[in-house]
Amino acid sequence: MPEQPPYLRIADVLRQRIAERVWTVGDRLPSRAQIAGECGVGENVVRRAQELLIAQGVLEGRAGSGTYVAEARQRVRVVRSSAREQPGESPFRADMQALGRQGNWESRTEAKVPAPAEIAARLGIAVKSLCVRTVYEFLADGRPVQLSTSWEPYELTAGTLVVLPEGGPLAGAGVVNRMAEIGITVSHAVEQPEPRQATAEEASLLGIQKAALVTHIRRTYYSDQGQPVETADIVVPAALCEIVYEVPISRHA
């Protein structure tokens, strides 16, 4: 069996000391140099071990102060399901309410934004075709837990009351309900989740360590005619959220 990388071994040592209450919540850890000397490794190995535990929510780093044992956090349950969009109801708010939290979001919409190549391919439109782009920051009790950037073909909703996802009579009603208002039936969504490290901007917005583990979900909604009507990049931090997929079962499957 391959030998465990040194930083993983040190991470296990640090976890064990916390489990044995050598350090408790709020305690400042010894310096990296001290831990490195005690464990017989380099300071960079200790740094990688601490960064891993920070990404996992076991430790927290405080700029200019050091590394501390973090308070255990209840992870937000994020449910992904094709059946969760109901008239007048936000699935995110419903999830937060089930956890006893207040769910909300902040958004910023720009109309007539040229589509980059990847987005154009996902929407089945020409590169630089105009789109409506909306950037979201989802909050649980006022703290950010999820990011999303949504793109819709401008020509699809131009001149209608639903051209702005967060404006007009159906503000915040979701893609399915808004498209139904203009006669488009959304039949299904395709999601492609993959793990990666957070960018510096994502880490700053989510209040997590730079390069912490996140799940990046590429979601695209399709009409019953097979036309992509919206695509989004959703970023969910692993330390703050758990992702659950609800899969409807057909009797004829």
N, C-alpha and C positions, 0 to 999 in steps of 0.2 A: 504494500500500500504506500502511495507517495507520501512523503513527509509533509505535515501541515505547514503552510507558509508562516513565517515568524510573526507577522502582524496578526494573523488569526489566533495564534497561540497566546499572544499578549492580550488580545481582546477577551479571550476566555478567562485569563487571569484577572483582568479588571472586573468582568462580570461576576466571577466567583467572590471577589472581595466585597462587591456590593451585596451579593446574596448572603454573605456571612456577616453583613452589617459592619464591616471594617470602615466603610464609608456609607453614610445614609443620605437621604434626599437633602439637597442644599449644600452638602460638604464639597469643599474645593479639593480636587485631587492634587497630589504632590506634583512637582514640576516634571516635565518630560525627561529631563536629565536624571532626576532622582529615580524615576521608574525604570529608565533604561539601565542605570547602574545596578539596580536591584535584580533586574531580569536578565542582565547580560546581553542586551541587544543595543542597537543604535537608536538615536532619538527619532530618526525618520520612521523606524518600525513602530515606535510608540505613537507617533503622530498618525500613521495610517490606522492603527488600532482604535485610537480615539475618534478619528473621523468616521470610521465604520459605526461605532457605538452612538455617535451623535446622529448619524443618518437613521439609526434604528430607534432613536428616542430614549436611549439609556443614559446618555450624557448630554450636556449642553455646553456650548462654548460661549464665553462672554468676552467680547473684544476688550483687550487691554487688561483683563482680569484673570483669565485662566479657564480651566475646564471643571465643571461641576456635575454632581449626580443630579439627573433630571427627575422631576416629579412624574410619576406614571400618568400617562395621558390615555384617555378613552379614545380609541380610534373611531372616526366617523364612518358609518356604514353607507357606502355608495352603491345603490342598486341600479343595475343596468337591465332594462326590460323594454320590449317593444309594446307592452300593454300598459305602461305607466302614465302616459299622457292623457289626462282626463279634462273635459271642459271646465275652465275656471279653477284648475288645481295645478300646482307646481309639484312634480315628483320630488325635487330637492327639498322644498319646504316640508313635504310630507315625511321624508326621511328624517329631517332634523327634528320635527315634532315628535316622532316616535322615540327619539333619543332624549327628549326633554330639552331640546335646544331650539333656538330661534334661527331659522334659515332665511337668508336674504342674498342679494347679489348687487354688484355695481357693474355698470356697462358703459361702453363708449362705442358709438356707431359712426362709420364713415360710409357715405354713398359714393358710387362711381369710382371705386378703387380698381385699377387694372389687376387682373388675375395673374399671379406668378405661374410658372410652367406646371409645378406639381398640383396646384389647386385647379388650374384649368383642366388638367388630365382627369382629376377626380370628378369634376363637374361635367366633363364631356363638352367643353367649350374651347374656343380659340384662346391662345395665350394673349394676355392683355385685354381680354374682354372685360367689360365693366362688371363689378360685383358690389354687393353691399357687405361690408365687413364689420362684425361686431365683436369686441373684446370684452370678456366677462371675468369677473373675480367673484367667486362664490364664497359666502361667509357663514360660519356657524358661531352664533353668539358674538358676532362682530369680528371674528378672526378668520383669515383666509384659509380655505381648505381645498380649493380646486380652481384651476384656470381653464379658460376655453376661448378659442378664437374661431368664430363662425363666418362662413362665406356663402352667399346666395347670389345666383345670377341676377343682375339688375334688371334685365329685360323680362324676367319672369314676374316680377312684382311691381315694376315701374308704373306709376299712375294709379295704383290701388291704395287702399287704406292700410295695407299691411306691409308696405315697402320698408318701413323701419321696424325691426323686430321688437324694439322697446319703446315704440311710440304709436299713437293712434288708439282706436277702440280695442284692439286686441294686444296691446302692449304686454309683453311677458307671458303670452298664452302658449308659446312653444311653436315649433315648426309645424307639427301635425295640424293643430287647430287653425293656425294662420293660413296654411295652404288650402285647407278645406273651405275657408272663407272666400277664396277666389276660384273655387271649383276644381282644385287639384287634390286628388286622394293619395295620401302617402301610404304606401302598402307595407314597406319594410325599411329597415336600416341595416347597414353592414358596418361592423366595428372591427378594427384591427388593433389590439392592444400589444404593446411591447415595452419591456423595462429599459430604462436608460438613466443617465445621470442628469440632474437638473442643470440648466444653464445658470449663469450668474444672475440674469434678470429674473428668472423663475424663482430661484432661491430667495432673492430679495423680496419678491412679492409674497411668497408663501411663508417667509420667516423660518426657512430651513437652511441647513448647511449647504454651501456651494458644493455641487457634484453629488448631493444626496440622491438616493434612489427614488425615481418617480415612475409611474406608469403613463405612457403616452398612448392615448387612444385616438386613432384616426376613424372618425365616424362619417358616414354618408347616408343621407335619407334619399329614398327613391319613390317616385310616383308609381301608380299601378300600371303606367305605360312604360316603366323601366327607365324613366328620365331622372337623373340626379337633380334634386332640388335644393340641397344644402349639404355642405361638408364642414367638418369642424375638427380642430386639434384640441383635445382635452388632456390636461395634465393633472394627475392625481398623485400627491406625495405618499410614498409607502409608509412613512412613519406616522402620518396623521390619519390615513384612511385605509379601509379595506374595501375591495371591490367585489361585489356579488352579482352574478348574472342569473336572472330568472329566465328559464327557457320554457315557453309554452309547449305543451304536449298535445298533438293531434290524436284523436281517437283512431284515425286511419293510418297513423304513422307505423 
